Amino acid sequence: MNPPPQAVDTVIEARWLIPVEPARSVLPDHAVVVNGGRISAVLPAAEARLAYIPKQHVVLAEHALIPGLVNLHTHAAMTLLRGLADDLALMNWLNHHVWPAELRHVSEEFVYDGARLACAEMLRGGVTCFNDMYFFPRAAARAALEARMRAALGMIVVEFPSPYASDAQDYLDKGLALRDELKSEPLLRFCFAPHAPYTVSDKALGQVATLIGELDLPVHMHLHETGDEIEHSLKNHGVRPLHRLGELGLLGPGLIAVHAIHLERNEIELLAQHGCHVAHCPSSNLKLASGFAPVGALLAAGVNVGLGTDGAASNNRLDMFAEMRLAALLAKGLSADATVLPAWQALELATLRPARALGLDDSIGTLQPGKCADITAIKLSDIELAPCYDPLSHLVYAAGREHVTHVWVNGELVVDDGNLTTIDTREVLARAAFWHDRINTP
């Protein structure tokens, strides 16, 4: 005799379920059962109908369900600077355009409005978690929590003063105070975020190394992004940046090396040896002409690589579907091997692998019982996606963020048939227009 049906919050049925783990898995006509914000079961839809009585029953007969996408590196508030100064080299872009604009305009209000705009864009594109690095992280936290979105907040460290803090110690003190205040928030995670080797001193980096030993937090840092960065390090420190970090005690399984483009073979091996992670941002790398990250070699060496969009000021999209496709194509072209970074692995780079880098892979990154119900649904029946032989391949090579219809975070429906449920779109656009006019005024 079968047990009586169990009452649960939500059952989501889909044409395909792609759990990411086990790798390459595609489960046709399956359902995800959600209760109390977590995944209770993954099973054939026909069985779910008999075993559960849900408060909400969602049938998506033309869709694939995947784990919510995880953006491993961005500067959310910089969405308000989208397109401000395009087609420039990195240091020219930073020194003469971005940093001056930030000094004039960055504030709690700016970061809150920019982060809300970024959350709206990312949620509509299937992103349920982002790893941020920017000033006024309290404002970004407020925006993420109001959007019911998961976020890893970078406790930024730089040497120069800003409207947020006066020096490296002030940045650290403010970041740590915020972390102590908000560390019990289930949707928030914290990282140390020293900006880059050329903007942070040995003293400050040494202090971060001490603190990560005490607090067990990731370190999120731009690293080996440009040739100029390498030359600056050799001139001022006598070693390349990665070796400098090693001397300061920062190489380890908590390090997320952002960009990691200009790497020698021994440096790839060093990252692998220490269990470090890489945040690969292919669109930003190309747009700023920073170079081509050796993703195939990193993966072959066993380095965990996850995808990020970087900020919308240097991309100009917070679009993880675009990053998956571009990452896969670049890896094949650079290696002259069409088998490098296949579709199933590119999806890993946007889900499980960035979750692992943030220390969140026990909670998110796959569709498995016990994990948080962070779920994205993509409609694969539109005309530009027909026919569909392999839904996993389609997600990387054919589908785009415009095909995302539903998104859940912690079991809460935050995008319903393409519409945001936690963010007032008109208000967000009005604030974006306000900042456009303010920044664009000489």
N, C-alpha and C positions, 0 to 999 in steps of 0.2 A: 504494500500500500504506500503510495507516494505521500510525502509530508504536505501539509496545507501550504498554499502560496504565501510567500513572505512579503510583508509590506515594506517598501523602500521608497526613497525620494524620487529617483529618476531611472528610467530604462531608455537607452538610446540605441536604436537599431540602425544598421547601415548596410549598404550593398557590400562594402569591404571594410574590414577593420585591419589596420596596419599597426601592430603593437610596438614595432622597432626591435624589441627583444622577445623571442629569439630573432636573430638577424635574418633578413629576407622574408620574414613571415607575412603572408597575406591571407586573411581569414574571411572567406565570403559569407555573406548573410549572417553576420554575427551581431551581438549586442554587448554594450557595456552597462553594467548595473552600478548605480551610484547611490550611496547612502552616507549621510553625515559628512559630506564633502570628500569622501574617498571612494575608490573603486572597490566594490564588493565582489564582483565577478565579471569574467569575460567568457561568453558561451554562445552557442548557436542561438539565433533569434527565436527559433521555434521552441527551444527549451526554456528560454527566458520568459516567454509568454505564459508558460505553464507554471513556472516556479516563483514568479514575482507579481505583486500588485503594486504598481508604481503610482505615486501622486502625479507624476508627469511621464507620459509615454511619447517619445519623439521617434518618428519613423522617417528615415532619410534614405529612401530607396535608390537614389542616384549618387550617393556620396561615399567618400572614403573618410574614415575616422582615423586621426593620428594624434599622438601626444601634442600638447601645446608647444609651439616653437619657442626656443630659448635664444635670445639675442645676447651673445656673450660680451659684446662691447659696443657701447654707445655713449653719447653725451646728449641726453634726452632734451634738455632745455635749448640746445643749439638748433632745434627744429625752427625756432624763430629767426635763425640766421640762414635758413635755406636759400641758396642762390645769391647770397649777398656779394660774394667775390669768387667767381668761378674761373677755371682755366688758368690757375696760378700754381707755382711750385709751393711746396709745403711751408718753408720758412718765410717766403714772401707773403703767402696767404696768412700765416699766423702773425708775423711781426707788423705788417702794414695794414691789415684789415680786421682779422678776427679779434686779436687781443685789444686793439684800440676800441673796437665796438663794445667788447665786454667791459672794459674799464669805464666806459660811458654809461652803459645801460644795465649791467647785471645787478640784480637785486633779488630779494625773496620773491617779489611779485613777478619779475621776469622769469625766474626759474619755475615757479608754480605754473604760470601760464604756458611756458614752453614745454614743460613736462606733461601737462594735461593734453596738449596738442599731440605730443609724441605718443602718449598712451592711447589716444584715440586712433591714431594711424596704425600703431602696432597691433592693437586688439582687432581692428578690422582686417588686418593681414594675418591673423592667426597666431600672433605672438602673445604668450601668456606670462613670460618672465623676461626681464631685461637686466643687464649688468651695467650700472651707470657710473660715470666719472664726471663730476662737475661741482661747481660751487653751490653753496646753500643746499646741501643734501636734505635738510629738513623739509624744504619746499617740494622737492622731488618725492620724498616719502609721503607727504600729504596728498600730492596728485595721484600717486600710485594707489594709496589706500582708498581714496574716494572712487577711483576707477575699478576697485576690487581686483587689482592686478598684482602679480608677484614681482618683486624687485630686489636686486642686490645693490645696495647703495655704497658707492665708493667714498671712503673718507680721504678726500683729496689732500695731497701734500705738494706744495711748491715753495720755492724760496721767496718769490716776489710778492709784494702786497697786492691785495685786491679788495673790492668792496666787501668781501666775505671775511678775510682774515689778514693779519699784518705780516706774519712770517711763518716759517715751517712749524714752529712749536705751537703757534696759535691755531694753525690748520689742524694739527694732530689733536690738540686739546678739545677743539670744538667737535671734531668727528667722534672722538671717544665719548664725549658727553652725550651726543645724540645716540650713539650705539647703546650706551647704558640706559637711556630713557626708553628706547624703542625695541630693545632686543627680544622682548616677549611677543611682539607682533608676529603672528604666524606667516604673514605674506612677505615679511621683510627679512633680508639677510644683509650682512655688512662685510665689506672688504677694505683693506688698506689700499689706497690708490695714489701712490707717488707718481706724479705725472709722467716723467721721463728722465733718463740719465742726465740730460743736459739742463734740467730745471730743478734738480734735487741734489743736495750736498751729501758727502759721505756721512756727516754727522747725523743728518735726518734719516738717511737710509739705514744707518746702524741702529738708530732708535726704533725704526720700523721692524728690523730684524729681531730685536729684543722683544718687542710687543707681540709679534706673531707667535713666538715661542710661549708666551704667557696666555694668549687669547685664542690661539688656533684658528686664525682667520686667513682667508686667501689674500694674496697681494696681486693687484691688478695694475699693470704698468706698460706704457708704450716702450717697446724695446726693439732695437735693430730695425727701425722703420726706414731710415734713409742712410745713404752714404755719408752725408754731412754729420750725422749723429756718431757714426763710427770714427770719423776723423777727429771730431771734437773730443771724444773719449781718449783716443790715442795721444792727442796733443796735451790734454789736461790731466790725464790720469795714467798714461803710459800703457794702458791695456784696453782691449775692446770692451764694450759695455757689459756683456754677459760675464766675462771674467771678473770685472769689477764687482758685479753683484755677488759672484761666488766668494770673492775675498771678504765681502761684507756680511756673508752669511744668509743671503736671500734666495739662494737656489734650493728648491725643495718642492714637495708635492703641493704646496700652496701657491706657487708662482704661476700667474697667468700672463704670459708674454704676449702683448698685443702687437700685431703685425708680423714680427719675426721674419722679416724679408731677407735681410742681408746676413745670411748664416753660412759659415764655413762648415765643412763636414764634421770637424771635431766639436763644433758648437751644437750641432744637431745631436751628436752622441752625448754631449754634456746635459742637454735638456732631457734626453731619454733616461740617462743614468740617475738623474735627480727626481724623476717623476713629475717634471714641470708640464704645464699645459700651454697651448698656443691659441690665441684668439685671431682667427684668420678673417680679414676684412677685404675681400677681393675687389669690390667696386671702388672703395676709397683708395686702395693701393694703386689702382689704375688711374683714377681721376686725378690724383696728386702726383702721378708719375713716379711713385716711390719705388716700384719694382714688382717682381713676381715672387711670392713666397714659395719656398720649396715644399709644398704640401705633400706631394708624393713621397719624397725622401723622409719627411717628418713622420708620416704614418708608417712607412716601412721600418723606421727605427723604433717604433712603438710609442711615439709621443702622442698624447691625447690632444686632438685638434678640434676646436669648436668654431662655429661661424658667428661673426658679428657684422653689423651694418656700419659701424662707426657713427658719427653724428650726421644729421641731415645736411649740415653745412658743407660736408665733404663727400657726399655720396650721390645724389641728394634725396635718397629714399630710405625709409626704415622698412625695407622689404626683404624678408628672409627667403622668400621664394626666388627672388632674383639672385640672392647670394648663393643659394644652393646650386642653381643652374650654372652660374658663372664659375663657381669654385670647381665644379665637376669638369667643365669644358677647359678651363685653364690648366688643371692638373693633367689632363690628357694631352693637351697641346705641348706643355713644357716637357713632359716625359717622353713624348712620341709613342705613347702606349695607350690605346683606347680602353684598356681594361682598368686603368688607374681610376680611383674614386668613382666606382659605379653608383648607380642611383640609390641603392639601399644604404650605402655608406654615406652618401651626401646627406640623406635624411638623418642619419645618426649625428652628423656634424651640426645639425640644426635642432637636435632634441636631446638625446642621451649624453652625448659627449660634452656639450656646454653645461648641462646639469652636473656632470661629474666634476668638471673644473671648478664649479661653485660649491662643491660638497653637498649637492642637493639630489644626487642620483638615487638616494634611498626614498625620495619623495616624489620626484617628477622625472620626465624624460622618456618614460615608456607607459604603455597602457597595460598595467598588471594589477591584480588584486592587492590591496593594501596601500597602493600609492594614491596621492592626491588626484582628484578628478580634474586635471587640467587637460582639456580635450579640444581639438579643432576639427571641424567638419568641412570638407571641400567637395563641391559639386562637380562631378566629372562627366556630365552629360551635355554640356554646352557644345555648340557646333564646332568651335575651334579645338575641341578635345575629342572629337569622334574620328575614327573608332578608338576604343580603349582596349588594347590587348593586355597591358600590364599596368595596373593602377599605381604601383610603386614607381615605375619609370615615369608615368605621366605626372606625378607630383613634382618631379625634379625637372623634367625636360619640356613639359607642355603646359601644365597648370600654372596659374599665377595667383597673387593675393586677391584678385578680383573674383575668384571662384570660391573664396571662403564665405560660408553662409552662417555658421553657428560656432560660438566659442564659449567654453565653460572654464572657469577658474575656481578651484576648490569646490566644484559641483554647482557653482552659481552661473546661470546663463548671462553672459556679459555682452554677447553679440547674438541677436535673434533675427535670422533671415537677413543678415547684412546690416542690421540696425543696432547701434550701441544702446545698451540698456542702463548704463551707469554714468554716462557722460552726455551732457547737453551739447550737441554738435553746433547749434547756432551760437551758443555762448562762447565755445572754444574758437570758432571762426571769427567772431567779433573781437575777441582779445588778440587774435593773430593780426587782424587788420589794424588794431590800435598800435601794436608794436611795430608793424611795418611802417606806419606813418611816422612814428616817433624815431625809429632808426634811420629812416630815409630822409629825414630833415637835416640839412647841413648844419 
